[in-house]
Amino acid sequence: MAQIDEAGRFADWARPSVLAMTRLARRLAPGGEVEDVVQDSLVRGWLKWSQYDPDRGSATVWLLAITADQARSARRSQVRSLQVVDNRADVPDVATADAAPDLDLDRAIGQLAERQQLVVQLHYFLGLTVAETAAVMGCSAGTVKSTLFDARARLRRLLGDDDGH
């Protein structure tokens, strides 16, 4: 009975963070694994709940750090399981100059280093502050700012806006 009460308290504690966790998983996890990543993150959060320290950040920040880690693991797992078959010579390239701008941005973000991708997703797409982003990533605010600067510079180059505006 005590474990059921504890599970209920965890569910109540984690519930406000699930939407942000899902948004992050959508941005970072491979295709159809969003729900699995969120579920695995909640399980991991439940198992490590005793390690949560509110002095180091909010529940959402802590759960987003777990979600980012689970999404990274899912991507690595998917890459290991892929078998590359290159018989696409006669398949037309679907990327055209008329591609939607958000598709171009998503493609460009995908070309960033993993750390840059994460900082962009957290700060710009989830709207976390620099301090919250730093807490999720386990680094300093200065590192987040520097990584954001580098990511923006690379995105400008990738998207064809080299003049720095």
MARSEZA-669673 format. One record per atom (N, C-alpha, C): x, y, z. Coordinates in steps of 0.05 Angstrom, whole numbers, padded with zeros to 5 digits, always signed. Example, Ala and Ser with C-alpha at 12.3 -4.5 7.8 and 13.67 -1.06 7.14 Angstrom:
residues 2
+00264-00114+00156
+00246-00090+00156
+00264-00066+00156
+00257-00045+00142
+00273-00021+00143
+00258+00001+00157
end
This chain:
residues 165
+00016-00024+00000
+00000+00000+00000
+00017+00025+00000
+00040+00025+00015
+00057+00048+00016
+00069+00054-00011
+00076+00032-00026
+00088+00036-00052
+00067+00049-00072
+00042+00042-00069
+00021+00054-00086
+00019+00083-00079
+00019+00090-00054
+00019+00118-00046
+00043+00134-00057
+00066+00121-00055
+00091+00134-00066
+00089+00138-00096
+00078+00117-00110
+00075+00120-00139
+00056+00142-00146
+00035+00145-00130
+00015+00167-00135
+00028+00194-00130
+00045+00196-00110
+00059+00222-00105
+00078+00228-00128
+00092+00207-00138
+00110+00212-00160
+00095+00221-00185
+00072+00207-00190
+00056+00215-00214
+00046+00244-00211
+00037+00252-00188
+00028+00279-00184
+00052+00299-00187
+00075+00291-00178
+00099+00308-00179
+00109+00311-00208
+00108+00289-00223
+00119+00289-00251
+00099+00299-00271
+00073+00297-00266
+00052+00304-00285
+00056+00331-00299
+00063+00353-00284
+00066+00379-00297
+00089+00380-00317
+00107+00360-00316
+00131+00360-00333
+00127+00344-00359
+00106+00328-00360
+00103+00309-00382
+00101+00323-00409
+00087+00345-00411
+00084+00359-00437
+00112+00368-00446
+00128+00381-00429
+00155+00389-00437
+00172+00365-00444
+00169+00344-00430
+00185+00319-00436
+00177+00309-00464
+00151+00309-00470
+00142+00300-00496
+00152+00318-00518
+00151+00344-00514
+00161+00362-00534
+00191+00358-00540
+00206+00354-00518
+00235+00349-00522
+00240+00323-00536
+00225+00302-00528
+00228+00276-00541
+00221+00278-00571
+00200+00293-00578
+00193+00297-00606
+00216+00310-00622
+00231+00328-00609
+00252+00342-00623
+00278+00324-00624
+00282+00307-00605
+00308+00292-00603
+00306+00263-00609
+00284+00250-00604
+00282+00221-00607
+00278+00213-00636
+00287+00189-00643
+00282+00179-00670
+00252+00175-00675
+00244+00180-00700
+00217+00176-00709
+00195+00167-00690
+00189+00141-00689
+00167+00131-00674
+00173+00124-00645
+00195+00134-00635
+00202+00127-00607
+00196+00148-00586
+00181+00168-00593
+00175+00190-00575
+00162+00180-00549
+00140+00164-00552
+00126+00154-00529
+00144+00136-00512
+00160+00120-00525
+00178+00102-00511
+00199+00118-00495
+00209+00139-00507
+00229+00155-00493
+00217+00169-00469
+00193+00179-00472
+00179+00192-00449
+00174+00172-00427
+00163+00149-00435
+00157+00128-00415
+00183+00118-00401
+00204+00113-00417
+00229+00105-00404
+00240+00127-00386
+00236+00152-00393
+00246+00174-00376
+00230+00175-00350
+00205+00170-00351
+00188+00170-00327
+00196+00146-00309
+00201+00123-00321
+00210+00100-00305
+00236+00106-00292
+00255+00117-00308
+00281+00124-00296
+00278+00145-00274
+00261+00165-00279
+00256+00185-00258
+00245+00173-00233
+00227+00154-00236
+00215+00140-00213
+00237+00125-00197
+00254+00111-00212
+00275+00095-00199
+00295+00112-00185
+00300+00137-00196
+00320+00154-00185
+00308+00178-00169
+00283+00177-00164
+00269+00199-00151
+00282+00207-00125
+00293+00188-00110
+00306+00194-00084
+00331+00211-00088
+00342+00212-00112
+00366+00227-00118
+00360+00256-00127
+00334+00262-00131
+00327+00289-00140
+00334+00309-00118
+00347+00331-00126
+00355+00352-00107
+00342+00378-00117
+00322+00388-00103
+00308+00413-00113
+00327+00437-00113
+00349+00436-00099
+00368+00458-00099
+00383+00460-00126
+00382+00439-00142
+00397+00439-00167
+00378+00445-00191
+00352+00448-00186
+00334+00455-00208
+00306+00444-00202
+00288+00452-00218
+00260+00443-00215
+00256+00414-00223
+00233+00403-00217
+00227+00376-00225
+00228+00374-00256
+00217+00394-00269
+00217+00394-00298
+00245+00393-00310
+00263+00410-00299
+00291+00410-00308
+00304+00383-00304
+00299+00371-00281
+00311+00345-00275
+00300+00323-00294
+00274+00323-00299
+00262+00303-00317
+00270+00308-00346
+00274+00334-00354
+00283+00339-00381
+00311+00329-00385
+00328+00331-00365
+00355+00320-00367
+00354+00290-00372
+00336+00276-00358
+00333+00247-00362
+00322+00242-00390
+00303+00258-00398
+00291+00254-00425
+00312+00258-00447
+00329+00279-00444
+00350+00283-00464
+00369+00260-00465
+00375+00249-00442
+00393+00225-00441
+00380+00201-00454
+00354+00196-00448
+00340+00174-00460
+00337+00177-00490
+00333+00201-00500
+00330+00206-00529
+00357+00200-00542
+00379+00209-00529
+00406+00204-00540
+00411+00174-00541
+00404+00160-00521
+00407+00131-00521
+00391+00117-00543
+00366+00127-00547
+00349+00116-00568
+00361+00121-00596
+00372+00145-00600
+00385+00151-00625
+00409+00133-00630
+00425+00129-00610
+00449+00112-00613
+00440+00084-00618
+00420+00074-00605
+00410+00047-00609
+00400+00044-00637
+00386+00064-00647
+00375+00062-00674
+00398+00062-00695
+00418+00078-00691
+00440+00079-00710
+00454+00052-00710
+00458+00040-00687
+00471+00013-00686
+00455-00008-00701
+00428-00005-00700
+00412-00026-00712
+00406-00022-00742
+00413+00002-00753
+00408+00007-00781
+00426-00009-00799
+00415-00019-00820
+00431-00031-00841
+00428-00013-00865
+00451-00003-00874
+00450+00016-00896
+00451+00001-00923
+00432+00006-00939
+00430-00006-00966
+00428+00017-00985
+00448+00020-01003
+00447+00043-01021
+00441+00034-01049
+00415+00030-01054
+00406+00025-01081
+00386+00046-01089
+00392+00071-01081
+00374+00093-01086
+00382+00109-01110
+00399+00100-01127
+00409+00115-01149
+00387+00126-01167
+00366+00110-01171
+00344+00118-01188
+00321+00131-01173
+00324+00136-01147
+00303+00149-01132
+00308+00179-01131
+00289+00195-01140
+00294+00224-01141
+00297+00235-01113
+00313+00256-01111
+00318+00270-01085
+00294+00286-01079
+00283+00282-01055
+00259+00297-01047
+00265+00325-01037
+00290+00331-01031
+00297+00358-01022
+00299+00376-01046
+00282+00396-01046
+00283+00415-01068
+00286+00443-01057
+00291+00462-01075
+00294+00490-01067
+00267+00500-01056
+00245+00487-01062
+00219+00496-01052
+00212+00484-01025
+00231+00470-01012
+00225+00458-00986
+00216+00479-00966
+00198+00471-00948
+00188+00489-00928
+00211+00498-00910
+00211+00524-00902
+00233+00535-00886
+00238+00519-00860
+00216+00509-00847
+00220+00495-00822
+00234+00468-00827
+00229+00456-00851
+00243+00432-00858
+00273+00437-00862
+00279+00460-00875
+00307+00468-00878
+00320+00472-00851
+00306+00485-00833
+00317+00490-00806
+00321+00463-00791
+00301+00446-00792
+00304+00419-00779
+00328+00404-00791
+00331+00405-00817
+00354+00392-00830
+00380+00404-00821
+00381+00431-00819
+00405+00445-00811
+00412+00438-00781
+00391+00438-00764
+00396+00431-00736
+00407+00403-00734
+00397+00385-00751
+00407+00358-00751
+00436+00355-00758
+00447+00376-00771
+00476+00376-00778
+00494+00388-00757
+00482+00399-00736
+00498+00410-00714
+00509+00387-00697
+00530+00394-00682
+00540+00375-00662
+00518+00368-00642
+00520+00345-00630
+00499+00336-00612
+00493+00356-00590
+00514+00367-00578
+00511+00386-00556
+00497+00411-00566
+00504+00420-00590
+00491+00444-00602
+00462+00438-00608
+00456+00415-00617
+00428+00407-00622
+00412+00409-00597
+00423+00398-00575
+00408+00397-00550
+00404+00426-00540
+00424+00443-00540
+00421+00470-00530
+00400+00485-00546
+00400+00482-00572
+00380+00495-00589
+00352+00485-00583
+00349+00459-00580
+00323+00448-00575
+00312+00458-00548
+00329+00457-00528
+00320+00466-00501
+00314+00495-00499
+00332+00512-00510
+00329+00541-00507
+00308+00552-00526
+00310+00545-00551
+00292+00558-00571
+00265+00544-00574
+00265+00517-00574
+00240+00503-00579
+00224+00497-00554
+00238+00493-00531
+00223+00489-00506
+00221+00515-00490
+00237+00535-00497
+00235+00561-00484
+00248+00562-00456
+00267+00543-00451
+00280+00544-00425
+00299+00568-00424
+00303+00579-00400
+00322+00600-00396
+00350+00588-00399
+00370+00606-00400
+00398+00597-00402
+00405+00580-00377
+00396+00590-00353
+00401+00575-00328
+00388+00548-00328
+00363+00546-00337
+00349+00521-00338
+00362+00502-00358
+00370+00513-00381
+00384+00497-00401
+00410+00486-00390
+00424+00502-00375
+00449+00494-00363
+00444+00471-00343
+00423+00474-00327
+00416+00453-00308
+00410+00426-00322
+00395+00427-00343
+00388+00403-00358
+00413+00390-00370
+00431+00407-00380
+00455+00397-00393
+00478+00390-00374
+00475+00400-00349
+00496+00395-00329
+00521+00410-00335
+00518+00435-00343
+00541+00452-00349
+00535+00481-00338
+00554+00499-00343
+00550+00526-00333
+00533+00543-00353
+00522+00565-00343
+00507+00583-00361
+00525+00594-00383
+00551+00599-00376
+00570+00609-00396
+00574+00589-00419
+00575+00563-00412
+00577+00542-00432
+00553+00542-00450
+00529+00545-00439
+00505+00546-00455
+00506+00570-00474
+00513+00593-00464
+00515+00617-00481
+00534+00613-00504
+00558+00602-00498
+00578+00597-00518
+00568+00577-00538
+00555+00556-00529
+00545+00535-00547
+00523+00547-00565
+00506+00563-00553
+00485+00576-00569
+00497+00594-00591
+00517+00610-00583
+00531+00627-00602
+00542+00611-00625
+00556+00589-00619
+00568+00572-00640
+00547+00559-00657
+00525+00550-00644
+00503+00538-00659
+00490+00557-00678
+00485+00582-00669
+00473+00602-00686
+00491+00608-00710
+00517+00611-00705
+00536+00616-00727
+00536+00594-00747
+00536+00569-00738
+00535+00546-00756
+00509+00545-00771
+00487+00551-00758
+00461+00551-00772
+00460+00572-00793
+00471+00596-00787
+00472+00617-00808
+00487+00607-00833
+00510+00594-00828
+00525+00584-00851
+00509+00562-00866
+00497+00544-00851
+00481+00522-00864
+00457+00532-00879
+00445+00553-00869
+00420+00564-00881
+00426+00586-00901
+00452+00592-00905
+00459+00611-00926
+00457+00640-00918
+00459+00646-00892
+00459+00674-00883
+00486+00680-00870
+00506+00681-00886
+00534+00684-00877
+00541+00712-00868
+00524+00732-00873
+00531+00760-00867
+00528+00766-00837
+00518+00746-00821
+00517+00750-00792
+00492+00764-00781
+00473+00770-00798
+00449+00784-00788
+00428+00764-00780
end
